Amino acid sequence: MGKEVVRDSENGIFTRLNEAHSLSSGLKAVFTADVMAGMELLRRACGGHGFNQYCGIVHLLSETAPTVTYEG
């Protein structure tokens, strides 16, 4: 679908643009939720080290957590 939408828009045809926007908006919400779930699983797999600052996971989680809200 993506290639067709781009090709059509290059030719001035925008009939499928709403469909593409709806699909990409929904996928952003799904992907950000999946990323957060995966990062939480990774943190848990590290045990107590997952909470240590030197591990870096806590920083990544704090940077990524808001994306679930504003992308969803």
Backbone bond lengths (Angstrom), bond angles and torsions (degrees), N, CA, C in turn:
res aa  C-N    CA-C-N  psi(-1)  N-CA   C-N-CA  omega(-1)  CA-C   N-CA-C  phi
1 M - - - 1.439 - - 1.520 111.28 -
2 G 1.328 118.70 -39.08 1.452 122.13 -175.06 1.510 113.65 -60.24
3 K 1.324 116.55 -45.06 1.463 120.16 -179.10 1.523 111.68 -65.33
4 E 1.313 115.39 -37.13 1.464 118.87 179.84 1.525 111.12 -67.35
5 V 1.323 116.79 -40.59 1.467 120.72 179.64 1.522 110.13 -63.64
6 V 1.330 116.85 -43.91 1.471 120.31 178.93 1.521 110.07 -63.83
7 R 1.324 116.92 -45.99 1.468 120.47 -179.53 1.531 110.84 -61.54
8 D 1.329 116.23 -44.47 1.462 119.79 178.98 1.526 111.43 -63.05
9 S 1.345 117.20 -42.59 1.466 119.16 -178.57 1.522 111.69 -66.66
10 E 1.328 117.61 -31.55 1.463 120.46 175.27 1.526 111.37 -65.91
11 N 1.327 115.53 -25.59 1.465 120.98 178.73 1.527 112.37 -97.67
12 G 1.343 116.33 9.53 1.457 119.95 177.09 1.516 114.94 82.00
13 I 1.316 117.58 14.57 1.467 122.18 179.22 1.529 107.91 -105.42
14 F 1.329 116.43 116.34 1.463 120.89 -175.12 1.530 112.70 -118.16
15 T 1.312 118.02 26.66 1.457 121.23 -174.97 1.526 113.21 -68.15
16 R 1.317 118.34 -28.65 1.471 121.06 -177.02 1.529 112.62 -102.66
17 L 1.324 117.24 7.99 1.448 120.83 -176.89 1.535 111.96 -65.81
18 N 1.331 117.73 -40.12 1.468 120.23 177.94 1.522 111.50 -61.90
19 E 1.313 116.28 -41.01 1.467 121.23 178.65 1.528 110.37 -63.44
20 A 1.319 116.74 -44.05 1.463 121.11 179.98 1.528 110.99 -64.64
21 H 1.323 117.06 -39.81 1.462 120.72 178.90 1.527 111.14 -65.37
22 S 1.309 117.11 -43.80 1.467 120.97 178.53 1.518 111.36 -61.40
23 L 1.300 116.24 -44.09 1.458 120.88 -179.93 1.525 111.62 -64.97
24 S 1.321 117.06 -46.69 1.466 119.39 -178.69 1.526 111.46 -67.12
25 S 1.321 118.57 -34.80 1.462 121.24 177.50 1.523 111.00 -64.81
26 G 1.309 116.88 -43.33 1.462 120.35 177.93 1.511 112.45 -65.83
27 L 1.326 116.10 -39.26 1.467 119.69 179.98 1.518 111.89 -66.38
28 K 1.334 117.83 -35.35 1.465 120.03 177.47 1.517 110.65 -59.74
29 A 1.316 116.76 -42.57 1.465 120.52 179.70 1.525 110.96 -64.95
30 V 1.307 117.16 -43.44 1.469 121.27 -179.85 1.525 110.50 -65.38
31 F 1.324 117.38 -46.06 1.465 120.78 -177.51 1.524 112.25 -64.97
32 T 1.338 117.97 -41.77 1.461 118.83 -179.94 1.529 111.13 -67.00
33 A 1.316 117.80 -36.81 1.461 120.32 176.72 1.532 110.67 -65.97
34 D 1.317 117.01 -39.84 1.467 120.77 177.68 1.525 111.79 -65.47
35 V 1.331 116.35 -39.64 1.469 120.38 178.41 1.524 110.27 -61.92
36 M 1.333 116.79 -45.23 1.463 119.74 179.53 1.522 111.40 -63.84
37 A 1.311 117.39 -40.52 1.469 120.20 178.46 1.531 110.40 -63.19
38 G 1.316 116.62 -41.22 1.461 120.88 178.44 1.520 112.56 -66.24
39 M 1.336 116.34 -39.88 1.463 119.72 178.83 1.530 111.34 -67.13
40 E 1.316 116.82 -37.32 1.467 120.18 177.22 1.526 110.26 -66.20
41 L 1.315 117.33 -39.87 1.460 121.29 176.58 1.530 110.32 -62.52
42 L 1.312 116.92 -41.76 1.463 121.93 177.79 1.528 110.59 -62.71
43 R 1.334 116.73 -44.53 1.470 120.28 179.08 1.526 110.69 -60.36
44 R 1.326 116.21 -43.82 1.465 119.92 179.79 1.523 111.38 -65.78
45 A 1.316 116.64 -36.12 1.470 120.31 -179.89 1.530 111.38 -65.13
46 C 1.321 116.90 -24.33 1.466 121.04 178.93 1.518 112.25 -81.63
47 G 1.313 118.04 -5.24 1.459 121.21 -179.48 1.518 110.46 64.86
48 G 1.321 116.56 -140.41 1.458 121.77 -179.77 1.514 112.92 -63.31
49 H 1.318 116.68 -27.47 1.467 120.16 179.20 1.530 111.64 -65.73
50 G 1.316 116.74 -22.22 1.458 120.14 179.72 1.516 113.46 -65.65
51 F 1.336 117.05 -17.02 1.462 121.29 178.40 1.525 112.38 -96.69
52 N 1.317 118.05 -13.46 1.458 120.83 -179.03 1.519 111.43 -72.15
53 Q 1.317 115.41 142.79 1.458 120.90 -177.39 1.531 111.33 -65.04
54 Y 1.324 118.20 -36.21 1.461 120.58 -177.67 1.523 112.42 -66.62
55 C 1.318 116.99 -19.54 1.467 121.10 178.90 1.534 110.99 -68.15
56 G 1.341 116.13 -36.31 1.461 120.68 178.54 1.519 114.76 89.96
57 I 1.311 117.40 -13.45 1.465 119.77 -177.08 1.527 111.26 -69.14
58 V 1.342 116.37 -38.80 1.461 119.54 -179.57 1.530 110.10 -61.01
59 H 1.328 116.44 -42.03 1.468 120.30 178.23 1.529 110.38 -63.21
60 L 1.311 117.34 -44.44 1.465 120.61 178.99 1.526 111.48 -62.67
61 L 1.321 116.31 -41.63 1.470 119.95 178.42 1.523 111.12 -62.53
62 S 1.325 117.21 -43.51 1.468 119.52 -178.59 1.523 111.59 -68.23
63 E 1.316 117.72 -30.61 1.462 121.21 177.38 1.531 111.80 -76.34
64 T 1.326 116.58 -32.20 1.456 121.48 -173.44 1.525 113.08 -91.68
65 A 1.316 117.96 -28.59 1.478 121.70 -174.77 1.526 113.73 -53.75
66 P 1.334 120.62 -42.72 1.469 118.94 -179.11 1.532 113.97 -64.53
67 T 1.323 118.30 -21.64 1.460 119.89 -177.57 1.528 112.25 -64.09
68 V 1.331 116.33 -26.81 1.471 119.05 178.19 1.523 109.52 -63.54
69 T 1.334 116.44 -35.94 1.461 120.45 179.94 1.516 112.37 -76.91
70 Y 1.329 117.58 -51.91 1.457 118.00 -174.12 1.521 114.61 -82.52
71 E 1.314 118.74 -13.10 1.461 119.86 172.31 1.523 111.02 -94.77
72 G 1.309 116.74 -21.02 1.465 121.39 -177.39 1.464 111.80 -86.66
